[in-house]
Amino acid sequence: MVTNRVALFVHGWLPGCAIVLHRGRRSGRLYRTPVNIFRHGDGYRIALTYGQGSDWVRNVEAAGFVDVVTRGRLRTLVNPAVGEDENSKWASPPVRFVLKSIGAPAYLDLETQR
């Protein structure tokens, strides 16, 4: 998809954006998925705009960790936990508006690897 190729080009550098590097559960193939990521507590929160059943989410849950590129830096995040907040109270008002508009209440919490 052309949109994803463009997103992959900029998502590793823009604030609030990241590229998730994950391996297929069966194939072992490396995939790159653009996401919206936010600092949350001591870790990060990713808005699950494609839903919590997306292949990339299932890959991360199965692995128990994920590498992300955000603001030009590679970070390893661990302990994935899917949650849901119908009102997206954790997000800023503009992000909350978008998430509610597209019907995306789910998120993925990840801790920074120590």
Steps between C-alpha positions, in 0.01 A plus 500: 500500500645837398374679811693263725820550297471876544415459869801272551724770355396763758360306799840424651572870538175687570386565859210271592593254227706182492581196291436168672749230397343160558543143379226281360389231743525225240720640225762671716503776238582853617216749454491877545172663603443875544316589823409793723692475826484703819702516822287357779636474852839330485422339166312552177145464374412422139155585366361188331339670202488167311348318800637273769473193276745635241779264399769735625338519845472121516866470395610737777288322762643162397859627513456691828709790370537728200756736352374843398666789321376833629661841453789326326580271793461124530337391825412155630166489681375206708193360676230585245154544651188584299246729663191691402366844591183602315567867579879490436549714812875429487536689169521872431172659383591500126615136511196406709273657237662300218494171692134544592415602142652185351373272778842398634471459879777237532864563581817301566708584807870416497774547756848627424754219528736567788 
